[in-house]
Every structure is written in structure tokens, then in C-alpha cells.
Amino acid sequence: MQHARRALNRLLVLSTVLLVAGCAQVYRSPEAVGVAPASLGVVELRDDWDGGMSVTQVDGQARADGAPQRYELTPGPHRFGITYDVGHGILTMTLSFTAVAGATYEIVPGADARDARNVDVRLRLRDTVSGTDVPAKVEYGSFSVK
């Protein structure tokens, strides 16, 4: 009986590890393949977006690999194409910034600014260590009503 219980516990732990590993998708830019992780800049997506935000392009390349929560990038300029479901429509945006080796950033959502279509949006890039905003350019694109 104890042997069966131990085997069941091990199976449960293994299943949980595999489930978590499958959910934590990572995108690594082609230039970053084979580069030591400490030499990369990282962008992490927060859960605050309630599934409403998705990265559709990284540096002009369409993302068709699901919804990674972590993007590992070489130092230098990068550009993220983003769609944001604001409830009554979909807003497209572009976030441009310069990644620094060893830095980790998060795309921060909010609702304290209105764009030209009167949609509550804000998109910022924050350094996760210092908690300060990182210089980034946000360009608002099209808005499609659902």
C-alpha cells in the first residue's frame, strides 16, 4: 500500500512539473540562440492583462508559437507588435525599446491614459529590479470594434 501511495505521489509531482513547464513558454530571438542567458535582455509578460494582451510580432517576425510569457533578446533595439483586447474592440500597438544585457523588463498595463479613440490604455516597460520605467516608444495603430 505504501509503495503504491509513493508511486502515485511521484506521478502527481511529475505531472505537475510537466504541466508548469508546458505553460511557461519562452521565446528566444534567433540571434540569441547559443548565447549565455546572462548576456540577454528579458521581457516578461505579467498576468494583469487577463489574457487581453498578446505579442503578435517580435522584430518584424510574426509570432505563431502560442503566447510565450518570457522573451529572451540580444542587447540592442527591439520592436514588439502587440494587440490588446479592451473589451469592445481590439487595439494594435507597437512597443520599441533597447534591451540591455542582464536586464529583465515587464510590459505594464494600466488605464490612466486615453488614446485618440477614447480607449483607456497605457503601455509601459518597467525594469523589474529597480521598478522604474524604461525609455520606450509606444505607437498606437488600428482599433477594430468587435
Number of C-alpha atoms within 10 A of each C-alpha: 6 7 8 9 10 11 12 12 12 12 12 12 12 11 12 12 11 11 11 10 11 10 12 11 15 16 19 18 15 10 11 17 12 8 12 8 15 10 16 23 21 24 22 19 19 15 12 12 16 8 11 13 22 20 22 20 16 20 12 11 12 12 15 9 10 12 18 17 18 19 19 22 27 23 18 12 12 16 18 20 21 18 21 19 19 17 11 11 12 17 21 19 20 19 20 19 16 17 21 17 16 13 16 20 25 20 19 17 18 12 10 9 11 11 10 7 9 8 16 13 16 14 20 17 23 20 16 15 9 10 11 11 15 16 12 16 15 17 12 17 13 11 18 11 11 9
